[in-house]
Amino acid sequence: MTMENDRDNGEAQCSYSIDLNWYQEQGSSFALLATSRLCPSSQKKKIPKSETALLNTLKQCCSKWEGFFNPNAPLMEMIFRLFLANGNNPLTLAQIQDSLEQRLTDTSGLRDLSIPKLKRMIDNNRYYGLRPTTSVDTEEPNAEPQSS
């Protein structure tokens, strides 16, 4: 049930990732939020201290756990977990839509997974720290920051 007409416009190619700096700016903790998504086996082990190690554990272990993606969870929680499962690599709205449709096969007809809806939800969210990625973020990791 892919919404092809949504993909005709440029919105489907907008990409996002979790902005780890956003948490510091908000006086919040990415590690605390992400740790609460660890699978039961990872919770029993020593919890990784660095954000990178935590993301790696979530990607390599927890995302494979059957209960990691709950089809009854709110859409924003599912979207956040998509980023945790892929190590916080940028995802386009079209990729997010495809992943949600695959995971919500039984209930996707009941949820609005259109590109405009997903974009609105992500852009307006103030809890998960999802932010648009720029070409500098994805193509030029060694680019010098511009001085202000």
N, CA, C and O of each residue as an XYZ file, in Angstrom:
592
protein
N       0.839     -1.189      0.000
C       0.000      0.000      0.000
C       0.881      1.248      0.000
O       0.726      2.126      0.848
N       1.793      1.316     -0.945
C       2.687      2.456     -1.032
C       1.945      3.629     -1.652
O       1.167      3.464     -2.592
N       2.192      4.792     -1.120
C       1.512      5.987     -1.580
C       2.376      6.655     -2.646
O       3.099      7.607     -2.351
N       2.307      6.161     -3.884
C       3.184      6.636     -4.955
C       3.026      8.124     -5.215
O       4.011      8.801     -5.508
N       1.803      8.653     -5.113
C       1.611     10.068     -5.399
C       2.349     10.954     -4.396
O       2.737     12.071     -4.738
N       2.547     10.479     -3.171
C       3.321     11.241     -2.183
C       4.778     11.338     -2.601
O       5.452     12.320     -2.287
N       5.264     10.336     -3.299
C       6.673     10.273     -3.657
C       6.989     11.151     -4.855
O       8.158     11.418     -5.135
N       5.968     11.601     -5.561
C       6.209     12.438     -6.721
C       6.771     13.798     -6.313
O       7.525     14.413     -7.066
N       6.408     14.258     -5.139
C       6.954     15.536     -4.706
C       8.259     15.302     -3.952
O       8.568     14.164     -3.597
N       9.013     16.338     -3.710
C      10.322     16.226     -3.085
C      10.297     15.829     -1.623
O      11.328     15.439     -1.075
N       9.144     15.919     -0.979
C       9.072     15.612      0.453
C       9.548     14.203      0.774
O      10.155     13.984      1.822
N       9.288     13.257     -0.098
C       9.653     11.866      0.164
C      11.162     11.706      0.303
O      11.630     10.759      0.936
N      11.926     12.627     -0.285
C      13.383     12.517     -0.235
C      13.996     13.307      0.914
O      15.216     13.286      1.080
N      13.189     14.006      1.715
C      13.705     14.690      2.902
C      14.241     13.614      3.837
O      13.562     12.619      4.093
N      15.448     13.804      4.344
C      15.994     12.789      5.250
C      16.163     13.354      6.655
O      16.320     14.558      6.853
N      16.125     12.447      7.614
C      16.174     12.794      9.031
C      17.122     11.861      9.758
O      17.457     10.785      9.262
N      17.551     12.281     10.937
C      18.282     11.428     11.864
C      18.064     11.998     13.266
O      17.530     13.095     13.432
N      18.488     11.232     14.266
C      18.405     11.708     15.647
C      19.556     12.683     15.862
O      20.718     12.327     15.667
N      19.242     13.894     16.258
C      20.267     14.907     16.530
C      20.682     14.774     17.994
O      19.992     15.253     18.894
N      21.821     14.114     18.218
C      22.267     13.859     19.590
C      22.578     15.157     20.336
O      22.446     15.209     21.559
N      22.985     16.199     19.622
C      23.248     17.499     20.259
C      21.966     18.150     20.766
O      21.995     18.920     21.726
N      20.839     17.840     20.120
C      19.542     18.407     20.514
C      19.235     18.067     21.967
O      18.691     18.895     22.697
N      19.577     16.862     22.388
C      19.295     16.440     23.764
C      20.035     17.321     24.764
O      19.462     17.734     25.773
N      21.301     17.609     24.490
C      22.071     18.485     25.377
C      21.455     19.880     25.410
O      21.319     20.486     26.473
N      21.088     20.378     24.242
C      20.480     21.711     24.163
C      19.183     21.784     24.960
O      18.834     22.837     25.494
N      18.474     20.667     25.037
C      17.192     20.623     25.759
C      17.363     20.264     27.235
O      16.390     20.220     27.987
N      18.611     20.007     27.645
C      18.850     19.573     29.018
C      18.308     18.179     29.263
O      17.878     17.849     30.368
N      18.335     17.362     28.214
C      17.791     16.017     28.273
C      18.909     15.012     28.004
O      20.048     15.400     27.742
N      18.585     13.731     28.069
C      19.597     12.697     27.898
C      19.169     11.674     26.853
O      18.203     10.934     27.037
N      19.912     11.653     25.759
C      19.660     10.622     24.748
C      19.914      9.243     25.348
O      19.144      8.310     25.117
N      20.992      9.115     26.116
C      21.355      7.823     26.692
C      20.229      7.266     27.563
O      19.933      6.072     27.511
N      19.608      8.124     28.356
C      18.513      7.684     29.216
C      17.322      7.191     28.376
O      16.739      6.144     28.659
N      16.979      7.960     27.351
C      15.860      7.591     26.491
C      16.166      6.295     25.737
O      15.315      5.409     25.655
N      17.366      6.184     25.192
C      17.728      5.002     24.408
C      17.883      3.769     25.294
O      17.502      2.669     24.893
N      18.434      3.939     26.484
C      18.624      2.807     27.402
C      17.294      2.154     27.745
O      17.230      0.941     27.940
N      16.241      2.943     27.818
C      14.930      2.381     28.148
C      14.359      1.534     27.002
O      13.328      0.882     27.166
N      15.034      1.546     25.835
C      14.592      0.737     24.691
C      15.432     -0.527     24.526
O      15.240     -1.274     23.567
N      16.362     -0.776     25.455
C      17.191     -1.979     25.365
C      16.344     -3.234     25.548
O      15.370     -3.236     26.301
N      16.726     -4.294     24.852
C      16.018     -5.571     24.970
C      16.365     -6.217     26.320
O      17.339     -5.825     26.962
N      15.580     -7.193     26.743
C      15.833     -7.835     28.045
C      17.255     -8.388     28.201
O      17.842     -8.265     29.276
N      17.818     -8.995     27.151
C      19.166     -9.556     27.295
C      20.214     -8.457     27.442
O      21.181     -8.631     28.183
N      20.043     -7.335     26.757
C      21.002     -6.233     26.878
C      20.851     -5.500     28.210
O      21.822     -4.952     28.730
N      19.643     -5.489     28.759
C      19.429     -4.851     30.064
C      20.175     -5.594     31.168
O      20.565     -4.993     32.170
N      20.375     -6.904     30.988
C      21.056     -7.706     32.004
C      22.564     -7.518     31.960
O      23.266     -7.805     32.930
N      23.060     -7.027     30.814
C      24.502     -6.813     30.653
C      24.867     -5.415     31.128
O      24.006     -4.613     31.490
N      26.163     -5.150     31.115
C      26.628     -3.806     31.458
C      26.159     -2.847     30.363
O      26.442     -3.054     29.183
N      25.448     -1.810     30.762
C      24.892     -0.866     29.796
C      26.014      0.004     29.230
O      26.799      0.580     29.984
N      26.088      0.099     27.893
C      27.143      0.895     27.272
C      27.116      2.349     27.749
O      26.051      2.939     27.929
N      28.299      2.906     27.946
C      28.378      4.274     28.453
C      28.288      5.315     27.349
O      27.646      6.349     27.534
N      28.915      5.068     26.207
C      28.924      6.076     25.142
C      27.669      5.951     24.271
O      27.072      4.880     24.167
N      27.287      7.059     23.655
C      26.125      7.052     22.764
C      26.375      6.131     21.577
O      25.465      5.437     21.124
N      27.602      6.124     21.076
C      27.945      5.277     19.936
C      27.805      3.800     20.296
O      27.239      3.022     19.529
N      28.324      3.414     21.471
C      28.221      2.011     21.906
C      26.758      1.630     22.156
O      26.346      0.511     21.851
N      25.991      2.546     22.700
C      24.570      2.302     22.952
C      23.824      2.097     21.630
O      23.032      1.164     21.499
N      24.077      2.966     20.658
C      23.454      2.820     19.341
C      23.860      1.491     18.700
O      23.040      0.826     18.067
N      25.109      1.114     18.866
C      25.588     -0.148     18.295
C      24.871     -1.346     18.924
O      24.476     -2.272     18.217
N      24.704     -1.329     20.243
C      23.985     -2.409     20.934
C      22.543     -2.486     20.457
O      22.021     -3.573     20.210
N      21.899     -1.328     20.328
C      20.513     -1.302     19.860
C      20.405     -1.834     18.437
O      19.464     -2.557     18.109
N      21.358     -1.481     17.602
C      21.340     -1.926     16.199
C      21.665     -3.414     16.085
O      20.940     -4.157     15.423
N      22.758     -3.857     16.730
C      23.249     -5.217     16.558
C      22.431     -6.261     17.312
O      22.326     -7.405     16.870
N      21.855     -5.876     18.442
C      21.163     -6.862     19.288
C      19.666     -6.561     19.429
O      18.820     -7.344     18.996
N      19.364     -5.440     20.029
C      17.985     -5.164     20.458
C      16.984     -5.062     19.311
O      15.840     -5.496     19.447
N      17.406     -4.494     18.184
C      16.471     -4.321     17.072
C      16.033     -5.663     16.485
O      15.031     -5.735     15.775
N      16.785     -6.725     16.784
C      16.440     -8.060     16.293
C      15.486     -8.793     17.237
O      14.914     -9.822     16.879
N      15.323     -8.262     18.424
C      14.404     -8.832     19.413
C      12.970     -8.672     18.916
O      12.602     -7.616     18.403
N      12.177     -9.698     19.066
C      10.802     -9.709     18.552
C       9.949     -8.558     19.096
O       9.095     -8.034     18.382
N      10.173     -8.163     20.348
C       9.355     -7.119     20.952
C       9.840     -5.698     20.717
O       9.249     -4.753     21.238
N      10.916     -5.529     19.935
C      11.481     -4.184     19.743
C      10.508     -3.276     18.999
O      10.345     -2.107     19.349
N       9.869     -3.820     17.978
C       8.871     -3.049     17.221
C       7.485     -3.555     17.583
O       7.077     -4.642     17.175
N       6.773     -2.754     18.352
C       5.419     -3.107     18.770
C       4.448     -2.402     17.826
O       4.407     -1.172     17.802
N       3.665     -3.152     17.050
C       2.758     -2.524     16.097
C       1.686     -1.656     16.760
O       1.037     -0.852     16.090
N       1.501     -1.814     18.061
C       0.515     -0.989     18.760
C       1.112      0.283     19.347
O       0.394      1.095     19.930
N       2.419      0.461     19.197
C       3.085      1.651     19.732
C       2.692      2.883     18.910
O       2.298      2.764     17.750
N       2.802      4.059     19.519
C       2.564      5.284     18.747
C       3.542      5.374     17.567
O       4.665      4.877     17.648
N       3.113      6.005     16.482
C       3.955      6.098     15.287
C       5.305      6.749     15.576
O       6.326      6.288     15.065
N       5.334      7.806     16.381
C       6.614      8.471     16.648
C       7.571      7.537     17.387
O       8.777      7.580     17.148
N       7.060      6.712     18.265
C       7.908      5.733     18.952
C       8.469      4.726     17.944
O       9.644      4.363     18.007
N       7.627      4.284     17.024
C       8.082      3.353     15.989
C       9.161      4.004     15.121
O      10.162      3.371     14.785
N       8.952      5.266     14.763
C       9.925      5.980     13.930
C      11.252      6.122     14.682
O      12.317      5.909     14.104
N      11.191      6.478     15.957
C      12.399      6.600     16.771
C      13.155      5.268     16.785
O      14.379      5.239     16.657
N      12.427      4.188     16.939
C      13.057      2.868     16.981
C      13.651      2.466     15.636
O      14.613      1.700     15.593
N      13.089      2.977     14.532
C      13.702      2.733     13.220
C      15.116      3.306     13.193
O      16.042      2.670     12.689
N      15.274      4.509     13.739
C      16.604      5.137     13.768
C      17.544      4.394     14.716
O      18.729      4.243     14.422
N      17.025      3.935     15.842
C      17.854      3.144     16.759
C      18.296      1.846     16.077
O      19.439      1.416     16.236
N      17.401      1.234     15.330
C      17.686     -0.048     14.678
C      18.697      0.084     13.540
O      19.381     -0.884     13.205
N      18.797      1.266     12.948
C      19.743      1.414     11.838
C      20.993      2.189     12.248
O      21.747      2.652     11.393
N      21.211      2.328     13.546
C      22.417      3.010     14.018
C      22.389      4.509     13.826
O      23.435      5.158     13.808
N      21.199      5.063     13.683
C      20.983      6.502     13.494
C      21.534      7.014     12.166
O      21.936      8.173     12.067
N      21.553      6.166     11.159
C      21.884      6.643      9.818
C      20.672      7.391      9.278
O      19.538      7.022      9.582
N      20.892      8.442      8.478
C      19.746      9.189      7.941
C      18.803      8.302      7.137
O      19.230      7.403      6.413
N      17.517      8.579      7.282
C      16.474      7.898      6.529
C      15.609      8.948      5.853
O      15.305      9.984      6.444
N      15.212      8.679      4.608
C      14.284      9.577      3.933
C      12.868      9.259      4.408
O      12.620      8.200      4.985
N      11.958     10.174      4.161
C      10.560      9.910      4.514
C      10.032      8.691      3.768
O       9.237      7.931      4.320
N      10.460      8.493      2.530
C      10.035      7.317      1.763
C      10.551      6.031      2.432
O       9.826      5.039      2.497
N      11.793      6.044      2.926
C      12.334      4.863      3.611
C      11.590      4.611      4.926
O      11.308      3.464      5.274
N      11.279      5.676      5.647
C      10.522      5.549      6.897
C       9.149      4.947      6.588
O       8.697      4.028      7.271
N       8.493      5.475      5.554
C       7.181      4.971      5.166
C       7.247      3.484      4.805
O       6.409      2.700      5.251
N       8.236      3.096      4.003
C       8.377      1.690      3.609
C       8.591      0.794      4.828
O       7.967     -0.261      4.944
N       9.467      1.212      5.730
C       9.756      0.409      6.929
C       8.521      0.255      7.804
O       8.244     -0.832      8.312
N       7.781      1.343      7.978
C       6.558      1.272      8.779
C       5.533      0.350      8.136
O       4.888     -0.445      8.820
N       5.384      0.458      6.814
C       4.422     -0.399      6.117
C       4.787     -1.870      6.267
O       3.900     -2.712      6.407
N       6.082     -2.195      6.239
C       6.519     -3.586      6.410
C       6.224     -4.086      7.816
O       5.817     -5.233      8.000
N       6.429     -3.227      8.802
C       6.251     -3.651     10.200
C       4.800     -3.604     10.656
O       4.438     -4.247     11.641
N       3.984     -2.862      9.962
C       2.582     -2.696     10.363
C       1.645     -3.346      9.357
O       0.574     -2.812      9.069
N       2.035     -4.475      8.831
C       1.239     -5.103      7.773
C      -0.207     -5.343      8.192
O      -1.117     -5.193      7.376
N      -0.432     -5.712      9.442
C      -1.793     -5.997      9.893
C      -2.601     -4.733     10.167
O      -3.827     -4.735     10.051
N      -1.904     -3.646     10.535
C      -2.632     -2.451     10.959
C      -2.364     -1.234     10.077
O      -2.911     -0.162     10.335
N      -1.525     -1.378      9.031
C      -1.150     -0.196      8.248
C      -2.352      0.450      7.566
O      -2.349      1.659      7.332
N      -3.377     -0.334      7.244
C      -4.565      0.238      6.635
C      -5.324      1.131      7.597
O      -6.125      1.965      7.174
N      -5.077      0.960      8.896
C      -5.768      1.744      9.905
C      -5.013      3.028     10.263
O      -5.552      3.901     10.943
N      -3.774      3.135      9.806
C      -2.947      4.295     10.144
C      -2.619      5.096      8.898
O      -2.425      4.539      7.817
N      -2.562      6.397      9.060
C      -2.171      7.284      7.970
C      -0.649      7.324      7.924
O      -0.010      7.950      8.770
N      -0.075      6.653      6.931
C       1.376      6.611      6.773
C       1.811      7.435      5.562
O       2.862      7.177      4.976
N       1.000      8.429      5.190
C       1.345      9.253      4.038
C       2.581     10.101      4.336
O       2.860     10.434      5.488
N       3.302     10.435      3.296
C       4.517     11.251      3.435
C       4.213     12.590      4.128
O       4.927     12.968      5.057
N       3.162     13.317      3.691
C       2.882     14.602      4.378
C       2.610     14.434      5.870
O       3.040     15.260      6.675
N       1.897     13.367      6.243
C       1.607     13.117      7.660
C       2.891     12.800      8.425
O       3.114     13.341      9.508
N       3.730     11.934      7.876
C       4.987     11.579      8.535
C       5.879     12.813      8.692
O       6.482     13.022      9.745
N       5.958     13.625      7.641
C       6.780     14.844      7.694
C       6.280     15.776      8.788
O       7.072     16.310      9.565
N       4.979     15.971      8.848
C       4.385     16.848      9.868
C       4.669     16.332     11.275
O       5.034     17.100     12.165
N       4.500     15.034     11.465
C       4.744     14.447     12.793
C       6.196     14.635     13.227
O       6.472     15.049     14.353
N       7.115     14.327     12.320
C       8.532     14.419     12.668
C       8.945     15.869     12.880
O       9.643     16.185     13.843
N       8.518     16.744     11.985
C       8.898     18.163     12.096
C       8.356     18.816     13.361
O       8.984     19.724     13.906
N       7.202     18.365     13.832
C       6.576     18.986     15.004
C       6.916     18.296     16.313
O       6.517     18.770     17.377
N       7.642     17.189     16.261
C       7.943     16.449     17.480
C       8.997     17.153     18.315
O       9.992     17.648     17.787
N       8.773     17.195     19.618
C       9.704     17.860     20.537
C      10.212     16.913     21.623
O      10.626     17.353     22.695
N      10.177     15.604     21.335
C      10.560     14.625     22.351
C      11.734     13.737     21.918
O      12.596     13.407     22.732
N      11.767     13.359     20.656
C      12.751     12.388     20.185
C      13.991     12.999     19.546
O      14.954     12.273     19.297
N      14.010     14.276     19.275
C      15.200     14.915     18.717
C      15.482     14.569     17.264
O      16.635     14.612     16.836
N      14.459     14.229     16.501
C      14.653     13.957     15.082
C      14.731     15.276     14.336
O      13.880     16.149     14.505
N      15.754     15.413     13.515
C      15.968     16.655     12.775
C      16.319     16.340     11.330
O      16.881     15.287     11.029
N      15.979     17.267     10.442
C      16.371     17.060      9.037
C      17.888     17.005      8.920
O      18.610     17.709      9.625
N      18.353     16.154      8.016
C      19.785     16.122      7.734
C      20.026     16.978      6.508
O      19.162     17.090      5.639
N      21.173     17.565      6.443
C      21.519     18.392      5.288
C      22.522     17.638      4.442
O      23.070     16.624      4.877
N      22.763     18.119      3.254
C      23.739     17.459      2.391
C      25.116     17.487      3.042
O      25.920     16.583      2.818
N      25.399     18.504      3.840
C      26.673     18.570      4.548
C      26.763     17.426      5.554
O      27.819     16.813      5.710
N      25.645     17.139      6.239
C      25.628     16.049      7.225
C      25.876     14.699      6.565
O      26.545     13.841      7.141
N      25.349     14.507      5.376
C      25.396     13.186      4.770
C      26.504     13.019      3.741
O      26.963     11.898      3.522
N      26.947     14.099      3.103
C      27.898     13.949      2.019
C      29.290     14.461      2.346
O      30.264     13.987      1.761
N      29.415     15.400      3.250
C      30.705     16.019      3.506
C      31.031     16.009      4.997
O      30.997     17.055      5.644
N      31.347     14.833      5.548
C      31.575     14.767      6.991
C      32.772     15.590      7.455
O      32.843     15.951      8.630
N      33.713     15.896      6.564
C      34.891     16.656      6.958
C      34.784     18.143      6.644
O      35.770     18.873      6.749
N      33.611     18.586      6.267
C      33.432     20.001      5.915
C      33.656     20.877      7.143
O      33.285     20.518      8.261
N      34.262     22.017      6.911
C      34.524     22.972      7.987
C      33.215     23.670      8.361
O      32.487     24.102      7.467
N      32.894     23.793      9.641
C      31.696     24.550     10.029
C      31.902     26.018      9.687
O      33.005     26.551      9.811
N      30.838     26.651      9.260
C      30.933     28.072      8.943
C      30.964     28.889     10.222
O      30.211     28.623     11.158
N      31.836     29.879     10.256
C      31.896     30.741     11.440
C      30.803     31.783     11.363
O      30.460     32.261     10.281
N      30.253     32.134     12.521
C      29.139     33.084     12.500
C      29.573     34.458     12.859
O      28.753     35.376     12.889
